[in-house]
Amino acid sequence: MHTITLEVGKQFHTHKGILDHDCLIGGPDGVTVTIGTTTYLALRPLLPDYVLSMPRGAQVVYPKDSANIVGMADIFPGAHVVEAGVGSGALSMSLLRAVGEGGRLSSYERRQDFADIARANVERFFGGPHPAWTITVDSLQDALAETDVDRVVLDMLAPWECLDAVSKALRPGGVLCCYVATTTQLSTTVEALRAHGTYTEPEAWETLARGWHVEGLAVRPQHRMVGHTGFLCTARRLADGVEPPVRRRRPSKGTYGEPLTEAAPDPAGAAAPKQPKPPFRPQLP
Ligand SMILES: C[S@@+](CC[C@H](N)C(=O)[O-])C[C@H]1O[C@@H](n2cnc3c(N)ncnc32)[C@H](O)[C@@H]1O
């Protein structure tokens, strides 16, 4: 696949030959063009195509995860959303699409070079500056001064460092959504949210998207897939002064690292008689 921006009078060169941009400009989407002996389909890129081919500073949020963030964090038209970091701007584009021109996306990125790449990517995709978007080049926890924010989305190494700032910004009932790459980050994020005391019990998950090969009788999962991208975690801001309800299901023994004790060895050296396994009973909430 090639992604090109059409410009009057310009040419696109491949090892197969040359394509004049003018033969596509003004024409419909979904036509074929022949370069040398190869026929190509010409289509405007969808947002997922664009994100996977645009210049990158930092690693992007993959389209399957952006879709999940927009859906599960309930990003709605007109919402005021805070996002950090911006990286290459991939997630920013999905968030801007979801809030629309009547919403607000306030993005924070601590690196100027990444903010510049993101701005160029976003402006190229939307054909100019998006009216709902601002970028602040700073660390979110130092710069965030907004209040009554509907949603906060964090894609960064250490989202737990931002929880104080985020809980001042989010309105009661607002959603915080964190996207992290490793299990250790996920664990630290969830435990920090619980310990903070201003959020509901966090929910964590990952999304695996497996393509299918569908042809005649050969209908089966594709052999290859993107095995891991990241984990998502959401929690909602409680109203001020409200204590999070006590969790009904207590963590099982050893969950928080208490020493696990083994049964004392039999002094006579005889093996302890095997206890029958208790019947399986599902844990009901
Ligand atoms: C993985 S990238 C974000 C990718 C982006 N969501 C995308 O889809 O293109 C993580 C970014 O967070 C920025 N960052 C890390 N901690 C930050 C903080 N506390 N405040 C603002 N930006 C931060 C980093 O500089 C980096 O650009």
The ligand as an SDF file (V2000), in Angstrom:
LIG
                    3D

 27 29  0  0  0  0  0  0  0  0999 V2000
    3.3240    6.3400   23.6050 C   0  0  0  0  0  0  0  0  0  0  0  0
    3.4510    8.0530   23.3700 S   0  0  0  0  0  0  0  0  0  0  0  0
    1.7930    8.5590   23.0350 C   0  0  0  0  0  0  0  0  0  0  0  0
    1.3140    8.1290   21.6760 C   0  0  0  0  0  0  0  0  0  0  0  0
    0.0250    8.7810   21.2470 C   0  0  0  0  0  0  0  0  0  0  0  0
   -1.0750    8.4680   22.1370 N   0  0  0  0  0  0  0  0  0  0  0  0
   -0.3430    8.4040   19.8240 C   0  0  0  0  0  0  0  0  0  0  0  0
   -1.3360    7.6900   19.6320 O   0  0  0  0  0  0  0  0  0  0  0  0
    0.3520    8.8110   18.9020 O   0  0  0  0  0  0  0  0  0  0  0  0
    3.6960    8.6350   25.0030 C   0  0  0  0  0  0  0  0  0  0  0  0
    3.9600   10.1400   25.0500 C   0  0  0  0  0  0  0  0  0  0  0  0
    3.7200   10.6250   26.3300 O   0  0  0  0  0  0  0  0  0  0  0  0
    4.5970   11.7000   26.5830 C   0  0  0  0  0  0  0  0  0  0  0  0
    4.5780   11.8590   28.0540 N   0  0  0  0  0  0  0  0  0  0  0  0
    5.0410   10.9850   28.9710 C   0  0  0  0  0  0  0  0  0  0  0  0
    4.7520   11.4160   30.2160 N   0  0  0  0  0  0  0  0  0  0  0  0
    4.0800   12.5990   30.0610 C   0  0  0  0  0  0  0  0  0  0  0  0
    3.4990   13.5330   30.9840 C   0  0  0  0  0  0  0  0  0  0  0  0
    3.5570   13.3210   32.2940 N   0  0  0  0  0  0  0  0  0  0  0  0
    2.8840   14.6280   30.4820 N   0  0  0  0  0  0  0  0  0  0  0  0
    2.8200   14.8350   29.1420 C   0  0  0  0  0  0  0  0  0  0  0  0
    3.3520   13.9900   28.2250 N   0  0  0  0  0  0  0  0  0  0  0  0
    3.9650   12.8800   28.6850 C   0  0  0  0  0  0  0  0  0  0  0  0
    5.8950   11.2180   25.9590 C   0  0  0  0  0  0  0  0  0  0  0  0
    6.7660   12.2900   25.6660 O   0  0  0  0  0  0  0  0  0  0  0  0
    5.3940   10.5120   24.7120 C   0  0  0  0  0  0  0  0  0  0  0  0
    5.3640   11.3640   23.5980 O   0  0  0  0  0  0  0  0  0  0  0  0
  1  2  1  0
  2  3  1  0
  2 10  1  0
  3  4  1  0
  4  5  1  0
  5  6  1  0
  5  7  1  0
  7  8  2  0
  7  9  1  0
 10 11  1  0
 11 12  1  0
 11 26  1  0
 12 13  1  0
 13 14  1  0
 13 24  1  0
 14 15  1  0
 14 23  1  0
 15 16  2  0
 16 17  1  0
 17 18  1  0
 17 23  2  0
 18 19  1  0
 18 20  2  0
 20 21  1  0
 21 22  2  0
 22 23  1  0
 24 25  1  0
 24 26  1  0
 26 27  1  0
M  CHG  2   2   1   9  -1
M  END
$$$$
